[in-house]
Amino acid sequence: MPNEYEIALRNAASSVAKYVQDAASMQVETKYVEIGEGGDIDFSNAKPVARTDIKLDGDSEAVLPMRTNESGALEVDFTLFELHQQNVATAIDYRARILNALLSTLVSQRRSG
């Protein structure tokens, strides 16, 4: 019959496994909204301008903001792209810190158990 410690450890391991599964795929989406005449903003009308999907194994897919220039050729909107890249870098850094914290917790639990 498992004791309280074993049950708590199983529950924690289950929570960690769920988080790692959730962290295995990450989507970063950058959106915009227009500011109304009176300064009003309706966030429910936000429209995507860039998206990046990143998997834990390193595979990724990016959708970039493009504009048609005066000559009719497509070009990247670098202002939006740079903002999106900052969002992606922040998300990657956050995921790495959380996974490192979980790993450290598991290692310390294993040593003390």
N, C-alpha and C positions, 0 to 999 in steps of 0.2 A: 504494500500500500504506500503510495508516494506521500512524503511529508510536505509541509507548507513550502519549504525551501525548494524542493524539486518542482512543485507546481508553479511557483513563482519563476523559477529558471526556465521551465518549459514555455510559460506565457511570454517571458522576455525574448526567448529564442524565436518564438512564433512572430512576435512583433518585429524583430530584427529581420527575419526572413521576408516578411511582407514589405518592409521598407526597401530592402535590397532589390526585391522584385520590382517595386515601383521605380526605383532609381535606375534600373537597367535600361530604361528608355526615358528620354527627357525631351520635351518640346518647348522651345522658346518662341513666342510669337509677339511681335511688336505691332501695336495698333495705333491709330490716330482718331481723333474726333475734331470736328470743326467747332470753333468758338462762335456762338451766336452773336447777333447784333448787340444785345444787351449784356454780353459777357456770359450768357448761359452756356452750359456744357451738358449735353445728354450722353452719358457714358454708355448707355444701351445701344447707341448708334456707332460705336467704335468699329472701325474697319481695319483689317489687317494690311500691313505694308511689307512685312517680311516674316519668314518663319524658318526655323532650323530645328530639325529632329536629330538627336544624338543618342546613339546606343552605347551601352557600357563597353561593348567590344570595339568601339572606335568608328563603326559605320556612322555616316551622317548624310543628311540631305538638307539642302538649303534652297529656299525660294527668295530671290532677291528683288528689291524694288527697282523697277526699270521705268525709264521715260523715253518717249520718242523725241529726238532732238530736231532742230530746224531742218536738217537734211533728210529726215525720215528714218534715221538709224536709231536702234535702241542703245541706250547707255544707262549705266547704273546710277541711281540717285545716291551719291556718296554721303550726303548728310544723313539720310535715313539709314543707309547701310552701316555707317559708323556707329550710330545710336544702337542699332540692332546688335552689332558686334559687341558693344559694351554690355548689353543685356545677356548675350550668350556667355561671355567671359565671366560675368557675375554668377550666372546659373551654374556653370561648370565648377567654379571655385567653391560655391556653396555645397554642391553635391559632394565634392572631394572632401571638404571639411566634415560633413555629416558622416560619410562613409568611414573616414579615419577615426572619428569619435566612436562610432559603433565598433570598429575593429579593436580599438584600444580598450573599450569596455569588455568586449568578449575575451580578449587576452588576459586582462586583469581578473575577470571572473574565473577563467580557467586556472590561473595560477593560485587563486585563493580557494578554489574548490577542491 
